[in-house]
Amino acid sequence: MKPPTKPRLSPGTVGDDGALTDTIPAALTSPTLAPFTAEVLRRQRALRGVLTDAQLQAYLGLEEVVNDRIAAESVALVRWAWREGRRVGRREGRREGRANR
């Protein structure tokens, strides 16, 4: 079975918060990341056994805020990389254009 095709970035995707937020996890789907997900779930199950419900809810609230921050950082990083790629591509394109004259 052929692995799923990674999503492509476009100016429209990079400029749309919702589209970009959906694209990042799809681009990061990888067998190398699966062990991290499994470890997170294992540790969350372990916490359920040692924390009261109130403590667990407090922890999960904190984890949600951290995950939101990481998502915002990911969007900012993809947008920065997009701008840098376009800037460098334009610069290199001009350089190649001069060499071909």
C-alpha positions in Angstrom: 0.0 0.0 0.0 1.3 3.4 -1.0 1.9 5.9 1.9 -0.4 8.9 1.9 0.8 11.9 -0.1 2.0 14.7 2.2 0.0 17.9 1.8 1.4 20.7 -0.3 1.8 24.3 0.9 0.4 27.1 -1.1 0.0 30.8 -0.5 -3.6 30.2 0.3 -2.8 27.5 2.9 -0.1 29.5 4.5 -2.3 32.5 4.8 -5.3 30.6 6.3 -4.9 29.8 10.1 -7.4 26.9 9.9 -6.0 25.4 6.7 -2.4 25.6 8.0 -3.3 24.2 11.4 -4.9 21.2 9.7 -2.0 20.8 7.3 0.8 20.6 9.9 -0.3 17.3 11.6 -1.0 15.8 8.2 2.6 16.7 7.1 4.0 15.3 10.3 2.3 11.9 10.1 5.2 9.5 10.3 6.1 6.2 11.8 9.0 7.8 13.6 6.5 9.9 15.6 4.2 7.0 16.7 6.4 6.0 19.6 6.1 9.5 21.1 2.3 9.4 20.9 2.3 5.9 22.5 4.5 7.2 25.3 2.3 10.2 26.0 -0.8 7.9 26.2 1.1 5.5 28.5 2.1 8.2 30.9 -1.4 9.7 30.9 -2.8 6.3 31.9 -0.2 6.1 34.7 -1.2 9.5 36.0 -4.9 8.4 36.1 -3.8 5.8 38.7 -2.0 8.2 41.1 -3.8 11.5 40.8 -7.2 12.5 42.1 -9.7 13.5 39.5 -9.2 17.2 40.4 -5.4 16.9 40.1 -5.7 15.0 36.8 -8.1 17.7 35.4 -5.6 20.4 36.4 -2.8 18.6 34.7 -4.8 18.0 31.5 -5.8 21.7 31.5 -2.1 22.6 31.7 -1.3 20.1 28.9 -4.0 21.6 26.7 -2.5 25.1 27.1 1.0 23.7 26.3 -0.3 21.9 23.2 -2.1 25.1 22.1 1.2 27.0 22.4 3.1 24.3 20.5 0.5 24.5 17.7 0.8 28.3 17.5 4.6 27.9 17.4 4.3 25.4 14.6 2.1 27.7 12.6 4.6 30.6 13.1 7.5 28.3 12.2 5.9 27.1 9.0 5.1 30.7 8.0 8.6 31.8 8.7 10.0 28.9 6.7 7.6 29.7 3.8 8.8 33.3 3.7 12.4 32.3 3.9 12.1 29.8 1.2 10.4 32.3 -1.1 13.1 35.0 -0.2 16.0 32.7 -0.8 14.4 31.3 -4.0 13.9 34.7 -5.4 17.5 35.6 -4.5 18.9 32.5 -6.1 16.7 32.8 -9.1 18.1 36.3 -9.8 21.7 35.0 -9.3 21.0 32.2 -11.8 19.4 34.6 -14.2 22.6 36.8 -14.2 24.8 33.7 -14.8 22.7 32.7 -17.9 23.1 36.1 -19.6 
